[in-house]
């Protein structure tokens, strides 16, 4: 008897946005630094490409670097936990859940850039559950 395959259900409450930039990930307890590339970002997490495995469940600090609309390199820092990691060819894909949602107080450059991207490219507002948009 074949087991019926369950369909994927996306339970995320935030939209993910394609995002060009790099992230320096530091494993807090080990004080090891990893250079990664950003795949996507939401207000509650980030998807990264890494050339080496970092490890599921690790507490990390993430320094996000990107070029803003004026051509200047900007950076913001946040913390989180690696929720999942999988090997893809010669790289690793990983998802990090932030300890707290991105906000204008702690990540002003990143929020400003996301607001600009959302408004410029007419991307959906961050809330998937149709709450009043904050951006």
C-alpha positions in Angstrom: 0.0 0.0 0.0 1.4 3.4 -1.0 1.5 6.2 1.4 -0.3 9.3 0.2 2.1 12.2 -0.2 1.1 15.2 1.8 1.0 18.5 0.0 3.2 21.4 1.1 1.5 24.0 3.3 3.2 27.3 3.8 2.5 28.3 7.4 4.8 31.4 7.3 3.0 34.6 8.3 5.5 36.9 6.4 6.2 37.3 2.7 9.7 36.4 1.7 11.5 38.8 -0.7 14.3 38.1 -3.1 17.3 40.0 -1.8 20.8 40.7 -3.2 23.5 40.8 -0.6 25.9 39.0 1.6 25.6 37.9 5.2 28.3 37.2 7.7 27.1 34.5 10.1 28.9 34.1 13.4 28.1 30.9 15.5 27.9 32.6 18.9 29.2 29.9 21.2 31.9 28.7 18.8 33.0 32.2 17.7 33.3 30.9 14.1 32.5 33.2 11.2 30.9 32.0 7.9 30.5 34.1 4.7 27.2 33.4 3.0 25.0 34.8 0.2 21.4 35.9 0.8 18.7 34.0 -1.1 15.7 35.7 0.4 14.5 37.6 3.5 11.4 38.3 5.5 10.8 40.3 8.6 11.1 37.2 10.7 13.9 35.2 9.0 16.5 34.8 6.2 17.4 32.2 3.6 21.1 31.8 2.9 23.5 29.9 0.7 26.7 28.7 2.5 29.7 26.9 1.0 30.0 25.0 4.3 27.5 23.5 6.8 26.9 25.6 9.9 24.6 23.4 11.9 20.9 23.3 12.7 19.8 24.7 16.1 22.9 26.9 16.5 22.5 30.5 17.9 24.0 32.9 15.4 24.6 36.6 14.8 23.9 37.8 11.2 25.5 40.9 9.7 23.5 41.6 6.5 25.4 43.7 3.9 23.8 45.1 0.8 24.0 48.0 -1.7 21.1 50.5 -1.2 19.3 52.5 -3.9 22.0 55.3 -3.7 24.8 52.8 -4.4 26.2 52.8 -0.9 27.1 49.7 1.1 24.9 49.4 4.2 24.9 46.9 7.0 22.7 45.8 9.8 23.0 43.1 12.5 20.5 40.8 14.0 20.5 37.4 15.8 18.7 34.2 15.3 18.7 30.4 15.3 19.4 28.1 12.3 16.0 26.4 11.8 17.0 24.1 8.9 19.9 23.2 6.6 20.2 21.0 3.5 22.9 20.2 1.1 22.4 21.3 -2.5 25.2 20.3 -4.9 28.3 21.9 -3.5 26.6 24.4 -1.3 24.2 24.3 1.7 20.9 26.1 1.9 19.8 27.2 5.3 17.0 29.1 7.0 17.5 31.3 10.0 14.6 32.4 12.3 15.4 35.8 13.8 15.1 36.2 17.6 12.9 39.2 17.0 11.3 40.6 13.9 13.3 43.2 11.9 12.3 46.7 13.0 13.3 50.4 12.4 15.0 50.7 15.8 17.4 47.8 15.5 17.8 47.4 11.7 17.0 50.9 10.2 19.1 50.4 7.0 17.5 47.1 6.2 14.0 48.2 6.9 14.4 51.3 4.8 15.8 49.3 1.9 12.9 46.7 2.1 10.4 49.5 2.2 12.0 51.0 -1.0 12.0 47.6 -2.7 8.4 46.8 -1.8 7.2 50.2 -3.0 9.4 50.4 -6.1 8.6 46.9 -7.4 5.0 46.8 -6.1 5.7 43.7 -4.1 3.1 42.5 -1.6 3.1 44.0 1.8 4.9 41.9 4.4 1.9 40.5 6.3 0.4 37.4 4.6 -2.6 37.4 6.9 -3.7 40.8 5.4 -3.2 42.8 8.6 -2.8 46.5 8.1 0.6 47.0 6.4 3.3 48.5 8.6 5.6 49.6 5.8 
